[in-house]
């Protein structure tokens, strides 16, 4: 018999980089149960209620009922249950093709219907093999009544360990059993892999948002097979479905099976015909007789006399709810317990197989043959995704269409694309992302394509996918790819205020995962006007301490905005600084929870590759400390100047800068956002730094900004004791070129030095006087 692929999977490339000897934890259900109980203590009471209902059900249908001469139990009853499978991916190998989902449902039905080769069951348990008579059906109607194949796709960074927060597309758990496949389970054991976990009925009753099964994508087909390769037992999803239907591990409510059989037999699964056991993790050669020796149960017969059931004196290591590698059976007692759960309202299990629900979900309808759904992503090399490119630089477009067998794809591109129309004529296996050769002409046999553009601005991408017998589906994306200008703008002339009246449209923003954490142009906040670039990092949806809603963790998210191409050859030697002003806060006051990061990178090869230039974290990113509400700067004093040296290698005639923001989460593992909003303004390139140390005597503070400048400048004066500020501007010879007086509103005055007064390049002295205090600073004009 071929062993379950818990171990075989180590050799698979999807876990490249992990050692052969790493640990696999098959199930994380009971760790999650403890978490749910901490968050929702009412689960404990619901557990007791369900157990009482189960005992009552078994008294009529279970082992004690079978000991009587008659029984009300009808073992011919079948339970049909609607299922929806969610593929949560980031355009990687975790995109499970449709046919694997169909195979999963087929194999689950074989296992739960006992329609497989279970000859390997040892003699002691032959007569206890249970036939659940449960059939699973991919829904053909979604919650809105729309036609569906019962499979959804979503691109999300949460596939990398989002766990419960990855359950974003949950369909009503009282109408469907939801199954999610993700790239990895986040609560990783050290040096190992967690396969899956599920929600039992009591937890689902208290916290329905968590209800369902979530699994590592690599374990969708890990069935026990015989020497001929035929199914001879169950897999990970069958195990987790047992939890959904209120089964525990054969070794009890824990995740700690023993392998030395020392006699620690205190845990139990409340199923009579699964003898007590310490459990077995991996392999199938150890049999626990310590806990099961002389194991029996006494039931009353119809006359009230005792009837003894002498169960095997060895453990049921081959049970699907154990951790051994030969999971070939349920027992009859487990089947009865699952049926008890399906006849209970707790967790909505009784509604799943209700006749009205089967009609509303289309569970018993024939599988639909629907048109394909076009989808793509673009990138250079190994990048997760990129939709920013430069003229005449080839960007690769990857087909990610799904929902049907695609026989032809027609691509269309605007903006002077090198390949305005391209037809791929290969047959693509249902739902599989094709990764074959890249097309280079007007026809070919591949669905991926390299395209270069000549016209700057937002390009339109169109895909027409032809399905196998279902016709065509066309999708168009108007603002998915941005093409930069063909020539660099001189760095000396760039004063970026992020205003719509300027060149903001040429600084594209990308919210890759279409969520609430993103860069956006602010039209109400700025250092010198009411505009700036804002990263919206405050999570309005999460209620701290209540863990609601269950989705929305920013862990793994990232968002970019790109600069216009810049020509820095005028500063090829000497100093070259990237100057800008920032204002940012965190929602957390703990240093360990200030985890947001911004990466500043540059590219000199047409945006194909980027080199990290600087990384802003903690105090270099956050200057306003902890703010519990959505942060908004209210005065110039809330801004600080930032100066970043531009490396000599980046001082080319065509360099693009990328600003990538990664929001962080708390260090406790709750995955709640601890960040807040972040703002950038007045971005310039100059030989001079933006930061200036003021010559001040408290309580007078003066800042001159931007400094250096090629336009106007501002004097920001803070003084709590005086009402008027006098400004005198002199050139390097001492000649006064500008004077003004302005009232201090509150404790601050912002006074403009017009560009006409400082039109000559050079160094000026700016003197600010309030009462008997004075401060003088240098102002550089270039």
N, C-alpha and C positions, 0 to 999 in steps of 0.2 A: 504494500500500500504506500502510495506517495504521500509524504507528509504535507501538512498544511503550510502554505507559503508564508507564515509568520517568519520562518527561517530562510526560506528560499528567496524572499524579497531582498535580503541583504545584498545579494549579488546584482540586483537590478540597478541600472544606471540612474534611476530617479533618486536614489539615495547616495549618489556619488560623493565620496569624501568621508562617509561614515564607515567605521571599521567593521570587520566581520564579527568581532566579538561584542558589539554593542548590544544593549539591553532593549528588548521590545516589551512594552507593557500593553497587553491586549485590550484592556478596558479601563476607562477612568470614571465609570459611572458612580462608584461609591465615594470617590473624592469629591465629585461634583455634588452628590447628594448632601454631603456635609456642608458644602458651601451654600447650597440652597436652604438648608435648615438654619444656618446662621442668619441668612437674610430674611427667611420666612419661617419663623418657629411654628407657625400653624400647621406645617407639614406633619409634625409629630402626631397631632390629633387626627389628621386625615389618614395617616398610616393605620392608626388603631381602628378607625371606622372601616377602612377597606378590609383589614384583617378579619373583623367581625363579619362583614358581608361574605368574605371568602369562606370562612368556617361554616356559615349557614348554607352557602351554595354547596360545599363539599358534603355536608350532611345529607343532602338530597341527591347529589349526583356523583359523589366521589367514592373513595375507598370504602367508607363505612356503608354507603348505599349498596355497593357491589357485594358486600357480605350478606345482604338480605336476599330473600328468594325472588323478590321483584325489585325493579329500579325504575325511577322516572327519567333516568338519563337516556338521551337519544344520541348515540354516537354517530348517527347518520347525518346530523346537522352540520352544515358547512357555514363558514363565516367568510364573506367577501368584503375586502377592505380596500378603500381607495388610497393610493400612494402618489406623492409628488416628489421628484428628485431635483435638487438644486445644485447646479455646478457653479461653484464660486471660484473664480480663477483670475489670474493676472497674465493671461496670454501665454502660459507655459504648458508644461507637460500635464498639469493638473486639469486641463480641459478634457474631460472624459467623453469619448465619442458615444453617440446614442446607442450603438449596437451593444456596448458594454452594459448600459443601463437595462436594455431589454433582456440581456443574458442574466443580469442580476435578478430581475423579477422572475424569470423562468426558473432559475436555480433555487430561489427562495420557495417558490411554489412546489418544487420537487421535494424539498426538504420538509416543509410543513405538511405535505400530503403523503409523505413516506413513499414517494415514487422514485426511489434511487436504490443503489446497491448498498444495503446495510448488512451484508453477510459477514462483515468483519466484527460485528458486535459479539462479545464473548458469550459463551453459553449461559453463564449465570444471569445475564440480563436480556436474553432473547425474548422472554415472555413479557418483559416490561417496556419494550419499545413502544412509544406513543405515536399515534397518528393525529396530528392537531386538526387536520381538515380546515385549514385556514388558507384562503387564496388571496393573493395581493394583485391589485390591478392598477396600472398607471392611469390616472384620471384622464378623461377626454373632454372635461369641462372645467375651466378654472373657476375661482370664487365669483367671478362676474358673469359666468355662463358662456364665456368665449371658448371656442374650440382650441384644444391643446393636446400635446402628446404627453403631458404630465412631466415634462422636463423643462427647467428654466436655466438660463445662463446669466451670470452677472460678473462683470469685471470689477474686482475689488482687492485692495491691498490687505484686507482682513483675512484673505485666504492664507496669509502667513501667520497663523496663530491667533486669529480673532476669536476662535471658539464660539461661545454663545453670542458674541456680538456679530458673528458672521451669519446669524440666522435672520438676515434682513428681509428675505422674501417669503417669510413663513405664510402658508395658507392656513386657514382656520384649522387648528389641531383637533377640533371635535368633528371635522368633516374629512380630513386627510391625515395620513401619517406622513410627516415631512422627513426627508432624508437629505442631509447636506454632505457634499464632498468638498474638502478643502486641501490646500497644499500641505499643511501640517497642523497638528494640534499644538496650541501654544504652550500649554502647561507641560512642557517637555521634561521628562526625567533626565538627569544628568547623563550625557553620553548615549542617550537612547531615543526611542520613538514611542509615542502613544498612538495606538491604532484608532480607537473610537470611544465614544461614550453615548449614553442615552438617558432619557428622562422617564422615570417610573410614574405610574398614575398619581400617587399622592403629591409629588412635586409638580406635576402638570396641573393638578387641581388648584394648587396655591399660586402657581407662577406659570400660566399657560404659554407665555412668551418663550420659555425655554424648551417647550415640548418638542420631541423628535429625536432623531439620531444624527450625530455628526461624526464623520469619519475621514481619516487620511485617505486621499484618493487612490493610493497605491494598493489598497486592500479591498477593492470592489469585487475582485474575482478570486479571493483566496479560499476556495473550497477544497475540502479534503477529497482526494480522488484515489481511485484504485490503480492497479498496475496498468490497466488499459486506458487510463486517462478519463474514465467516466466518473461522474459525481458519486462519492461514497460517504458524504457527510456534509456538514454545514460550514459556514464561514463567519466572518466577523459580523456582517450585518444580521445574519440569523441570530447570533448571540445577542446583539444589541436589541433586536426585535423582541427577544425573550424578556429583556428588561422593560421594554415599553409595555409588555403584557404582564408585568408584575412578577417576573421571576428574579430570584437572587442567584448568585453564584452557588454552586453545589457546596462550597466551603463556607457559605454564610454571607452576611452583610459586611464584606470587607474586600480589600484588593490585595490580600497578603496570603496567598497560598503557600503552604510549607512543602518542602521536598524531602525532608528527612524523617517524616512520620514519627514524631516523638511522643504522640499521644495527646497533643493539645487539641481536643475535640469539642470545644465549648460552643463554636459557631454552628448554625444550622440554617437551612434554606426553607424550612417549614413544608417540605415535600416528603411524604412518607417513603416513597420507593426510590429515593436517592439517599443511600446510607450515609451516615456522618463521615466526613473526610476532612483532612487538612488541605486537600487540593493538590494540584500538580501543575507546575509552570514549565511548559515545554516538554517535548518527548512524549513517549507513551509506553514506557517500559516499567514504571514504578506503579505498584498497586497498593493502596492503603488498606490494610486489614486491621490495623490497630484500633481505629475508631469504629469500625463496622462489625467487629467480632460479636457474635451473639446478639445481633440487632434484629428486633422484631417489633410489631405493633399489635395491639389487641383492640378489636372492634366488637361492638355488640351486634348479635345477629337479630333476626326478625322476632325471635322469641325472648330477647333480652339477655340471652346467654352470651358469654365471651367467645369471640372467634379470633384466633391468632393468625396473623400474617407473618410468616418467617421470611424476611427479606435477605438478599445475598449478604454474606459476611465479608464483603470486599467493596471498595469504593467504585462508583460509577465514573471511572476516569474518562470514559469515552463520551461523556455527556457534553452537549453543546455549551452548557453553562459552566464548564470547567475550563482550565487553561491548557490542557494537554493538546498535543498536536494531532489527535485522532478523534475529532468531534463528530461522532457519527449518529447521535440519537438524542431525542427527548425521551423522558419516561411518561407513562400514562398519568402519573400524578402531576407532572408538570403541565401536561395538556389540560387537565382539569383545572389547575390553578390559572392558566391563561384564559380558559373559558369563563372562569369566575370573574376575571377582570373585564372581559368583554361584555359581561352581563351587568356591570356596575356603571353608574353614572359618573363615578369619580374619574377625573381626567378626561371625561367625555368619551370613554371607550365604547359604551353601549350605542352611541350614536353613529359610530363609524360604519357599522354594518346594517344600520336601519335602512329599510327598503326605500324610503323617501330620499335619504342621503345618497344611496347608490344611483338613483335617477338623477339627482341634482349634480353629482360629480361625474356622471357618465361612466362609472367604474365598470359596468357590465357591457358597455357599448364596444363595438369593434374599434381596433386601433386606427386612428385617423392617418391618412396620407396627406400631410399638409405641405404647403410651399416652403421652400427654404427661407431662412432669415439671414440676409446679408450682414456681414460684420467684418471689420478689418482693424489692424493697428499698423503703425509705421514706426520705423526705428533704423538706427545705424548699428550694425554689429550686434553686440550682446545687450544693448540698452533695453530696458523694460518697455519703453515706448518713448517716441519723440515725434512731435508734429511741427517742429520748427526746422526750416531748412534755408539754404542760401542758393542764389541762382546758379544753375549749371552744376549743382552738386546732387548726385543721385541719392535719393531717399528710397528705402525699400518698403514696399507695402505688402503686408502679410494677410492672406485670406483667413478669416476666422468664422466663416459662415457655418450655420448649423441648422438642424431641424429637418433635413432631408438629404438624400443622396444627390449631390450636385454634379451635373454632367457638363455644365459650361458656365463660365464667368466672363462677363464683359465689363471692363473697367473704363471709366471716362474721367478725364482730368481737365481743369481749366488752367489759366495763368501760363499759357505758352508751354504746356507740358511737352516733354520730348516724345512721349507716347500718348497722344490724346485719346486714342481708343486701343484697347488691347483685349483680345479674346483668348481665354484659356479653355481648351477643349478636352481636358482630362476628366476621367470619372473619379470623383472624390468619395471615399467611403463615408457613409452616413455620419455627419457630425464631426469628422476628424479634421483638425487643422492640417492642411496640406503643406508639406515642407520640402517639396521636391525642387527641381531646377528652377531658376529664376528666368522669366521670359524677358527677351530683349527686343522682340520684333512686334509685328502687328498680329501675329498668331503664333500659337505654340502649344505646349503640353504641360504648362505649369500654371498655378494659380497665384503665385507670388510674383511681384514685378518691381523693377527698379525704375524710378521716374525722376527726372530733373525738370525744373521749372525756370522760366526766364522772366516772367512778369511778377514784380513784387506785390505783396498783399495777401489777403486770405484767398486760398484756392478752394474750389469745389471738387469733391470726390464723389463719384457715382459708381455703384456696383449693380449689375443685373445678374442674378443667379438663376440658372435653369435647374429645376428639380427633376428628379426621376419620375416621370409621368404626372407631375403636378403643375407644370407651367413655370412662368417667370415671376420673380420678385425683384423690384428695383428699390434701392435705398440711396438717398442723396444726403451728403453732409456739406453744408455751406461754409462753415467756419471750423474746419478740423485741421487744416494744414496752413501754416503761415510761411510766406516766402519773403525774406529780408531784402533790403535794397541791394543793388548791384555794387555800389561803391561806398566806401567808408566816409563818415562825416568827421571833419577835423575835431579832435578832442578839445582844442582851444575854444571852440564855439558852442560847446554843449553846456547848457544850463537847463537841466531837466526838472521842471516843476510838476510833471505828471498832470498837466492840464489839457482838457479836450481842445482848447484853443491853440495848443502847440502841436507837437508831433507824438502825442500819447498813442495814437493809433498804430504807430510803428514800433511800439514796445509791447509785444503780444503777451497775453496772460494765458496760462494753461491750467485748468482745474481737471486733472487727468481722470479723477474718479467721480466727478460731478457731485461733490458733496459740499457741506457748509463750511469746511476749512479751506480757504482759498485766498489768493491774491485778488484784489479788486481796486479800482481807482476810486478814491474818496473825493467827493465833491463838497464836503463840509468841514474838513480838517486839513490844515497845512501849517507850515512854519511861517511862510511869508504871504500866503494867500489861503484860499479855502480848498486847495487841492493837494493830494499826496498819493503815494502808493501804500495801500493798507493790506496787511495780512489779517484776515478775519479768523482769529484763533480762539475766541471765546465760545465755549459750547453752551448754547442757550438751552439745550434739551436735557442735559444730565442734571438730575437733582442729587447733589452729594448725599451719600448715606443711604439713598433709596434704590440705587442701581437701576434707575429708570430714565429713559427707555432702555431696552436691552441691547440696542445697537448704537453705534456712533463713536466707538473708540477711535481716536486719531492715530493710534499706534501703527506705524508703517506707511502712513500717508506722506505724500510730498507734492508740492506745487511749485511751478516755475513761472518766472517772467524773464524775458530776454530784452537786451538793449538793442538799439539800432547798431549796425556795423560802425565801428569807430576807427578813425585813422590817427594813430599815435606816433607817427614818424617824427613829428616836430619835437617830441620829447624822448627820442630814441636814446639820448645820452642825458646824464644828469638825473634829476628827480622827476618822477612821474607818479602822481597820486590820484587814486579814485576817492573823491570826497563826497560825502553825503551826510544828512542829518537823520537821526532816528529818535523815536519815542516809543517805548514799549513797556509792558507790564506783564506780570504773571498772576495767575489766580491763587497760586500757592505761595506760602511764605517760607516753606522748608527748602533748603538748598538742594536736597536730594530730589525734590519734585520740580525744580526749575530745569526742565529737560528739553525745551525747544531749541532748535538749531537752525542757523541759516548758513548756507554754503555759497560763497562767491567764487565762480569759476569763469574761465575764459577759453575761447576757441580761436585758433588761427588757421584752421583747415576747413572753413565753411560750415561749421557746426557739426562736423562728424564726430569729433572727440572734444572733451572739455577737461581742462586742468584746474584742479582746485587751487585757488589763490589765497583764500582765507576762510576761516570758520568762526562764526559768532555764536557764543553760548553764554549762558548765565549773565554776569554783569556786563559783558560786552554786547549783549543783546537786550537785556532788560535793565532799564535805568529808573523805573518808577516803582519798583518793588511789587508788593502784593496788592492787588485791587480785586475786590470780590465781585464787582459788577463789570459789565462790558466796558473796557477801558477806552477813553477818548481824551487826548491832550486838550488842555484848556488855556494854556499860555505858552509863550516862547520859552519860558523856563523849564517846560517839560521836555524840551528837545536837547539832544547832545550831538556834537560834531564827531564824525568818524572819518578817519583817514587811513586808506589802505594802499600800501606801495604796490604799484603795478610792475611785475617782473620785467626785466629787459627783454625776455623772450616773447612777451606779449605786446611789445611796442611795434606792431606791424601796421601796414596800411589798411588792413581789414581784419579787425578783431571783434568778436561778439562776446558779451558778458552775460552770464546766466546767474540768476538769483533764485536759489532753491531753498524753500522753507520746509522744515520737517517738524511738525508739532509733536510734543512729547506727552508722556502720561506719568501717573504717579508711580512711585517705586514699591508700592504695596502689592501690586499685582491686580488691582481692581480695573486697570486700564481706563481710568477716567482722565479726561483732559485736565491738565493743570495749568495750561497756558492761557494767554489772553491776547488782545489785539496788539499788533506791531505796525508801526508807520515808518515810511521812508520819504524823504523830500530833498529837494535842491541837490541833485546829483551832478557833479562836475568832474573834469579832469584838469589837473594843474600841477606845475612844479612845486606849488606851495601847499602846506597842510591846511585843512579847514579849521582845526582846533586852534584856538588862541587863548593863552593864559592872560586874563584880565588883570590890570593893575588897579586894585580896588582897596578901599578901606571900609570895612563893615560899618554901618549896614548897607553901603552902596555897592551894587554889582552891575557891571556893564559888559555887554557882549556886542561885538561888531560882526555881522554875518550877512551874506556869505563872505568869507575871507580866505583866499583872494576872490575877487569878483571881476567880471568883464562887463557888468551892467550896473544896476543900482545896488545899494547896500542898505542895511538897517542897523540902527543902534538900539539895542534892547537895554533899558535902564530899569533896575529894580531898587526902590528906596521906600521904606515904610514910614520915614519920618518927614519927608518933604513933598510938596505938591507940584513942583516945577522942575523940568530938566532943561539945561542949556547945552547946546551942541555947537562946537567949533571945529571945522575941518580945515587943516592947513596942508599945503604941499610940502615937498622936501626942503624947499628954500625958506619955509616959514610963512609963506603968503597964505592968508586966509582965503579959502575958495568957497566956503559955505558956512552959514550960521543959521540956527533956528532955535526956537523955544517951544516947548510943548508941555501941557499939563500931564501929570502922572495920574492915571485913572486907577484907583485902588492902590496898588503898590508897584505898578509897572507902566512903562511907556515904551511904545515901539515907534521909532522915529526914522523916516526914510531919508537917505542921502541920495538925491536923484543922480542918475547917470550923467546928466549934462554938467553937473558940478565936478565930476571926477572923470572927465572924458579923456584926459591925458594919462597914458600908462605910467605907472611909477608907484612910489610909496607915499602915503598920506598919513597924517597924525590926526586922530579923532579924540577930542577932549569932551568929556561929559561932566557937567557940574550940577550938583543939587545941594542947596543950602551952602554949607561950608566945606563940602567934600567934592573931590575931583578925581577922575580916572582918565588916563590917556592910553590909547592903544594904537598900534599900527594897522593900516589898511592897505593891502596890496591890490593894485588894479592892473590887469594884463589885457 
